Amino acid sequence: MTGSDLPWGPLLAAYVVLVGLSSGLTLVTWWLNRPGGSAAPSIDRYGAWGAMAVLVVISVVLVVDLGRPERFYLVITRFENPASPIAMGAKLIAVKMFLLAVVIYALERRSPARANRVSVVLVRTVVLTSFALAVYPAALLARSWGSPLANSSGSALIFVITALLMGAAAVLIALSVVRVRSEDLNGFLHRTREALLVLLCAFGISLAFEVLSLAGRPSDRLLLSQLLTGGFAVVFWGVVVTAGIAVPAVGLLVFPGKRAALVASAVAVLAGAATARYLLFAVGH
C-alpha cells in the first residue's frame, strides 16, 4: 500500500498522534512506576486500560481510513510485504493490544502478587513494542507518504519525545483531576511532574538541533523557512514553542501544587506535542 491509496488528511494525522499517545502512556507508567508501592498495581491497571482504549480508537481510525474492515484484517494477517510501514504498524498495534489484554486480565482477575509476576514476564515485550510504535511514524511518513521532515535526522527522536510528553501529560491530568490522597499516588504525581519538566527540556533541545540540521542543504532550508517564517510559522511558534513548551514549563515550575495549573500545563503539553507530530507529517506538502 502506498500513500496514493489513502487520502492525505485528518485521519492520518489523528493516527500519527494517537499512536504516540498510546505508546507514551505505556512507557511513562512503566518508567515512573518502577519504585512500586501500594498504588503500583492501580497505576499499572489504569495505564494498561488507557493505552488499550487509545489503541481501540486507532483501530477504528485505520478501518475508516482503509475503507473496509476486511482490508484492516488483511493488513494485519498477511506477510507478503513485511517492509510496508502501514502493515508493520498495524501488526505492532495488534501485538500490543493482545499483550495489553493479557496484562489487564492478570491485573483484574488474579491476586496482586501473581499479577505482578505475570506483568514482569510481559512488561519488557510491551515496553519494546510501545517504543517501536513511538518511533514507527518516522518510517511511515518518510517512506509511504514522502513527508520531508519525517525523513530528517532528528525526526525519530522527536517522535519518541513527543510520545513520552503526551503520555506524561495524560497521566498528570488524570492524577490531578481525581482526588489524590495516598502518599504513593502523591509521589507518582510528583515524579510525573518532574519527568514532564525534563521531557520539555529535551523536547526544546531536540527541536533546536533539528532546526540546525535543516540549515544545510537548499531543499532542507526551504522546509525550514516554511516552518519558521512561512505558512506553518504561527502554528510552530504559537502552539509548539510557546503553548507547548514555554507556558507549561512556567506553570509546572511556578505552581507545582496547584491542580488547575498542573491540568492547564498538561493540556498545553498535549497540544504542543500533538502539533509537533502533525508538523512532521504536514510540512513540505
N, C-alpha and C positions, 0 to 999 in steps of 0.2 A: 504494500500500500504506500502510495506517495502522497505528498502534500496536495496534489491536484485532485485527489479523490475526495477530499473533505473541504468544507468551506473554511476560509480564513476568517475567524471572528470570535465572538464572545465565548462559545462553548470550549474552544481550545484554550483560550486564556483562563477560563474557570478551571479547566482540567489541570493546567500548569500550576495554578495557585493552590488548588485543593490537594494535589499530590504532595506539595511542600508542607501543608498544614498537617496532614496525616502523619507524614514522616517525622515532623517536628514534635508532635505530641508524644510519639513513642520514644524518640531519642531523649527528649527533655525529661520525661517522667523516669526513664531508666537512669539517666545521668544524675539527676538531683535526688533520687530516692534511694541511692546506694547506702547512706548512713543507716537506713532502716528505722526502727521504732514502731510503736503500736499502730501508727497511722499508715505504715508502709503498704499493707495489703489493700487498704482502701484506695490509696493513691494509684497503685498498680491497676486496680479494678477500674477506676474511673478513667485512667489513661487508656486502657485497652478498649473500653466501651466507646470513648470519644474517638479514638483512631478508627475503630470499626464503623462508627456512624459516618465519618467522613469518607471512608472507602466505599460505603454503600452509595453515597451521593456521587462519588467519582464513577462508579459503575453505571449509574443511571445516565450521567453525562456522556459516557462512552457509548452506551446503547443508542442514545438520541443522536449523537454525532455520527455514528456508523450507519444509522438509518434503520436497521433491523436487528432484533435481539440475536438472530441466528448468526449474524456477522460477528457480533461480540463473542459468541461461543466459539466460532471458528478461529478467531484471532487467538483465543486462549489455548485451544486444544491442538491446533496444527503447528508443525515444526518445519515446514518446507522452507521458510525464510527466517531462520533464527536470528539473523543480523538486523532484522527490521526493528527500529526503535519502538514503533507502535506495538508490535507483537511482544517484544521484550517487556515493555511497561505493563501491558495487560497481564502477562504471566506473572510478573512480580507482584502485581496487585492481588491476583488470585492466590498466590502463595502466602502473602501476608494475611489476607482475610482468613485463610484456613488456619494458619498458626495462631492468629488472634482468637479465633473461635475455640481452639484447644485451650489457650491460656484462660479465656473467660470461663470456660467450663470448669477448669481446675480451680479458679478463684471463687466461683459461685457455688460449686457443688461439693467441695471437699473441705477437710479441716485445714485451717491456716498453715499448719506445719507441712502437711502433704502438698498443699497448693504451692507453697514456696519452693519445695523440692522440684515439683513439676515445672514451675516457672523458670527455675535455674537451668533446667535442661533445654528449654525453648528460647530463653531470653536472648542468647547470643545470635541465634538464627534470625529472630525477629528484628534485633537491632541492626544486623548486617543487611537484611532486606530493606529496612527503613532507610539506612544510609544509601543503599543503591537507588532507591526511589527518590531520595533527596537530590542526588546528582543526575539522575536519569533525564530530566528535561533538557539539560545541555546537549545531550546526544540527539534527543528527539527533535529539538528545534533546529539544531545545526544541520542535521542530515535530511530529515523529512520535509522540513519547511524552509530550509535555507535562511534562517534568521542570522544575519551577520554578527550581531552582538553575542548570540549564543555560541558562536564559533570563536570568540575571543579567548585570550589566555586565562582570564580570571573568572569566566562565567560559571564554571563548575563550583569554585569556591563561593561565589555569591549565591548560587542556588542552595548550597549547604547552609550557609549562614542565615539566609532568609527563612529557610525551613525551620531552623532552630529558633529564630526570633519569633516566628508565628506560633510555634509550639509553646515557647515560654510565655508569650503574651496571652495565649488562650488559657494556660494553666493559671496565670496570675489573675485573670478576670474571674475564673471560676472560684478561686480561693478568696478573692476579695468580695465577691457578691454574696457567697454564703457566709454565715457567721462562724468564723474560725475561732474555736475555743481551746482546743487541746494544744499542749506545748509542742507536740510533734508537728501538727499542722502549721502552727505559727513558725516553727523552724523551717518547714518546707517553703512557706510563703517568703520568708527572709532569703532563703537560698535562691528561690526563683527570681526575686527582685535583683539580687546581686548578679546572678547569671545574665539577666536581661541587660544590665549595665555593661558587663563585659562583652556581650554579643554586639551591643550597639557600637562600642569602640571598635571591635573587629570589623563590623559592617562598614563603618566610616573609613577605616584604613583600607579595606579591600576595594571600596569604591574609588578612593584616591589613587591607588595603584592601577586600577582598571583604566581610569582616565589617562594616567601617564602612559600606559601601554598602548592606548589608542592614538597617541600623538605621533606615531611613527609613519606608517605608510599613508599615502594620499587617500586611499579608499577608507582607511580607518579614521583619518582626520575628518572626512565627510560625515561619518557616523557620529563622531564626537561633536561636531558642530550642530548636528540635528538634536543631540541630547542636551548640550549645554546652552546653545543660543537659538536653536531652531524651533520647529514645531512642538518638540517634546520638552522644551526648557521649563515651561511653567509647571508641568507635571513633575519633572525631575527635581527642580529646586524647591517647589512648593510642597509636594506631597512626600517625596522620598527623603530629601535632605532636611527640610525644616520640620514638617509634621512628623516624619518617620524617625528622625534621629535626634535633632536638637531639642524639640519640645518635650518628648518623653524622657530624654536624659535629664533635663532640668527638673521635670516633675518627680522622677524617681529619686533624684539626689536631694531636692529641697523639701519634698513632702513624703518621706518614707513611711510615715504612719497614717496617712490619710487615705482611706479606702477610695474616695472619689477620685483623688489624684492618681492612685495606682490604676484604677479602671480606665480613666481617661488616657493615661500614658500607654497602657497596654493596647487600647483600641487604636491609638495613633501608630504604635509599632506595627500592629497588624496591617493597617492601611499602607504604611510605608513599605513594609516588606513585600506585601502582595503587589504593590505598584512597581517595585523594582523588578520582580519576576515578570510582570507584564511588559515592562520596557525591554527586557532582554528578548521577549517574544516579538515585540512590535517595531522597534526602531530599525530602520532600513527597508521597511516595506511600505 
